[in-house]
Every structure is written in structure tokens, then in C-alpha cells.
């Protein structure tokens, strides 16, 4: 799965699950999901479960940090690095 596919998949999931009714163009690759309060702890866990299932990766508890999950761009980079290591 390439970065564009991961970004699209993550954006679609976040819009559907956590920002219903939001205009897609308002959720950019650099929108801060955790620090801006879009994702709380439960939403982050739901996103992680979705990424694990959809991308065939396992995310360790110590990887649940904003550096990996705070934006769509960071999510795509993180998922690609996890896929490359499996």
C-alpha cells in the first residue's frame, strides 16, 4: 500500500467516524488530530484497530504516540514503516 492510498484510507475513516458532516477539504494531511482534540484516547484506539486490520500491521502500545498518529501524513509514514518491517 503506498502513501497516497494510506492517506486516503485514513482520511476517509476519520471523516466518517469522528468528523461526520465535515467538509473533506478541511481535513488536510497536516491537520493535528490529537493535539487539536479531533482524536481523544478512545478514538485513537479505534483508529489503531482500523489501521491494524486494514493494513495488516501490529502497533505496539509504546508506538501510540502523537509523533506517529497526530496527522494523516504521520499516519501514512508510520504505517508504511510498519509494513516495510514485516
PyMOL commands that set and color helices and strands:
alter all, ss='L'
color gray80, all
select helices_A, chain A and resi 3-18+24-26+41-55+61-63+66-69+72-84
alter helices_A, ss='H'
color red, helices_A
deselect
rebuild
show_as cartoon
